[in-house]
Amino acid sequence: MVIYVVFGLFFIWLIFVTRVLYKIRNHYYNLISRSKKQSIDEILEYLLANDKKHSFAIEKNTKALNEVIERSQMPLQKIGIVRFNPFDRAGGEQSFVIALLNNHNNGLVINFIYTREGMRTFIKKVKEGKGEKYELSDEEQEAVKKSSYY
């Protein structure tokens, strides 16, 4: 009687292992038929080559994105305006200074001075918040300090 029980358990175990093996075999053939490859080795080689190609493309796109971000900081981003009276005899604050700067405080300062004879305009380059070739006047420095993102 014990021998029948052992054979019965062995037979049940054999059916279970056969079923698991059959599922694995079907999964393997299904994988190969969908990928149109002959073996698992070819599938893995294809996946590794594909991964290498995609990682190269991702690296290339990351570099391009960093360049775009760097260039986006170059255009004018900050504006500062200061009105002032350059001469005591002229009435009111009709003269003004406009500072047009990028994210690194580089750009230009445009000074509009109103006189009785007409309007005078001066432009100075600004590098890192200071005059590049010429010193900035007090009003121009104030416009640079007041410049904010628009």
Backbone torsions as a table, in degrees:
resi	resn	phi	psi	omega
1	MET	NA	-38.3	-179.9
2	VAL	-64.5	-37.2	-179.4
3	ILE	-64.8	-35.2	177.8
4	TYR	-67.7	-38.5	178.5
5	VAL	-65.1	-42.9	180.0
6	VAL	-64.1	-45.1	177.8
7	PHE	-64.5	-37.2	177.9
8	GLY	-63.1	-46.9	177.7
9	LEU	-63.8	-40.8	177.8
10	PHE	-62.0	-41.0	179.6
11	PHE	-65.8	-41.7	177.7
12	ILE	-64.3	-43.2	177.4
13	TRP	-61.8	-40.2	178.9
14	LEU	-64.6	-40.5	177.1
15	ILE	-65.3	-43.0	179.5
16	PHE	-62.5	-47.3	-179.8
17	VAL	-65.3	-38.5	178.3
18	THR	-64.1	-41.9	179.3
19	ARG	-64.0	-45.3	178.5
20	VAL	-62.0	-45.1	179.5
21	LEU	-63.2	-38.7	178.0
22	TYR	-64.2	-42.5	178.4
23	LYS	-64.0	-43.2	179.3
24	ILE	-63.1	-42.7	179.0
25	ARG	-62.9	-44.1	177.9
26	ASN	-63.3	-40.7	178.0
27	HIS	-63.1	-42.5	178.9
28	TYR	-61.6	-48.3	-179.6
29	TYR	-66.7	-36.1	177.2
30	ASN	-63.8	-43.0	178.2
31	LEU	-63.5	-44.0	-179.5
32	ILE	-68.0	-40.5	-178.5
33	SER	-68.7	-34.8	178.7
34	ARG	-73.1	-32.4	-177.6
35	SER	-91.9	-7.3	179.3
36	LYS	58.6	33.3	176.1
37	LYS	-112.7	165.5	-175.9
38	GLN	-91.3	-27.8	-176.9
39	SER	-149.1	170.1	177.9
40	ILE	-64.1	-35.9	179.1
41	ASP	-59.2	-43.2	178.7
42	GLU	-65.2	-38.9	178.7
43	ILE	-63.9	-45.5	179.6
44	LEU	-64.8	-41.1	177.1
45	GLU	-62.2	-41.2	177.8
46	TYR	-62.3	-44.5	-179.6
47	LEU	-64.6	-40.4	179.1
48	LEU	-67.0	-41.6	177.6
49	ALA	-64.4	-41.5	178.8
50	ASN	-63.6	-41.4	178.6
51	ASP	-63.2	-41.9	179.1
52	LYS	-63.6	-42.0	179.1
53	LYS	-64.0	-43.7	-178.8
54	HIS	-69.6	-37.3	178.5
55	SER	-67.1	-34.4	174.7
56	PHE	-64.6	-43.0	179.4
57	ALA	-65.5	-39.4	178.5
58	ILE	-64.7	-42.5	178.4
59	GLU	-63.0	-41.8	178.9
60	LYS	-63.9	-43.8	178.9
61	ASN	-66.2	-35.8	177.9
62	THR	-64.2	-43.4	177.7
63	LYS	-63.1	-43.4	179.4
64	ALA	-63.1	-40.9	178.8
65	LEU	-64.5	-40.9	177.6
66	ASN	-63.9	-37.1	176.5
67	GLU	-65.2	-41.1	179.1
68	VAL	-65.0	-40.9	178.6
69	ILE	-63.8	-42.3	179.4
70	GLU	-64.1	-42.8	179.8
71	ARG	-69.8	-28.0	-178.5
72	SER	-69.9	-15.5	178.0
73	GLN	-86.7	-6.8	-176.5
74	MET	-82.2	-37.8	-178.1
75	PRO	-64.9	166.0	-180.0
76	LEU	-63.7	128.7	-177.6
77	GLN	-126.8	-20.0	-175.8
78	LYS	-124.2	142.9	179.0
79	ILE	-132.1	135.9	175.4
80	GLY	-134.3	135.2	-179.1
81	ILE	-127.0	133.8	177.0
82	VAL	-133.2	126.6	174.8
83	ARG	-95.9	144.3	-179.4
84	PHE	-155.6	166.9	178.0
85	ASN	-113.6	104.3	-175.6
86	PRO	-74.3	-24.5	-177.6
87	PHE	-124.9	139.6	-178.8
88	ASP	-69.8	-28.1	-174.8
89	ARG	-80.0	-24.7	179.2
90	ALA	-79.2	143.3	-176.4
91	GLY	-85.2	132.4	172.5
92	GLY	78.9	172.0	178.5
93	GLU	-94.7	78.4	-177.2
94	GLN	-92.8	-14.9	177.3
95	SER	-90.5	153.9	179.3
96	PHE	-154.9	162.9	179.3
97	VAL	-125.9	135.8	175.3
98	ILE	-118.0	126.5	174.7
99	ALA	-104.8	123.1	177.8
100	LEU	-115.7	108.0	-171.2
101	LEU	-128.0	158.1	172.8
102	ASN	-96.4	-168.0	-176.3
103	ASN	-65.9	-24.6	-178.9
104	HIS	-98.4	17.2	-177.9
105	ASN	58.3	36.0	172.1
106	ASN	-107.9	143.1	179.1
107	GLY	162.1	-133.2	-179.3
108	LEU	-148.9	160.1	177.0
109	VAL	-121.6	127.6	178.1
110	ILE	-110.8	122.9	-176.1
111	ASN	-109.8	118.9	177.8
112	PHE	-107.9	111.3	-178.8
113	ILE	-109.9	122.0	179.4
114	TYR	-90.6	125.8	175.0
115	THR	-126.5	175.1	178.3
116	ARG	-66.3	-31.8	-178.6
117	GLU	-77.5	-20.8	-179.7
118	GLY	151.4	-163.4	-177.4
119	MET	-101.4	132.5	176.0
120	ARG	-111.0	139.7	-178.5
121	THR	-124.7	132.6	177.7
122	PHE	-129.1	141.2	178.3
123	ILE	-125.0	136.2	176.6
124	LYS	-131.1	139.8	175.0
125	LYS	-78.3	144.0	179.3
126	VAL	-120.3	131.2	176.1
127	LYS	-128.9	120.1	-178.9
128	GLU	54.3	39.3	175.2
129	GLY	83.1	3.8	-180.0
130	LYS	-128.0	157.6	178.4
131	GLY	-63.3	133.5	-176.8
132	GLU	-77.7	-51.2	-177.5
133	LYS	-104.9	-35.8	-176.5
134	TYR	-121.7	149.0	175.6
135	GLU	-65.7	145.1	177.3
136	LEU	-86.0	140.9	175.8
137	SER	-72.3	171.7	-179.8
138	ASP	-60.0	-42.4	180.0
139	GLU	-65.3	-39.9	179.4
140	GLU	-66.9	-40.9	176.5
141	GLN	-62.9	-38.8	178.2
142	GLU	-64.9	-39.9	178.3
143	ALA	-64.8	-38.3	176.9
144	VAL	-63.7	-43.9	-179.9
145	LYS	-66.6	-36.1	-177.8
146	LYS	-79.8	-12.7	-175.5
147	SER	-60.9	134.9	179.7
148	SER	-139.2	165.7	-178.8
149	TYR	-67.0	138.0	179.2
150	TYR	-101.9	NA	NA
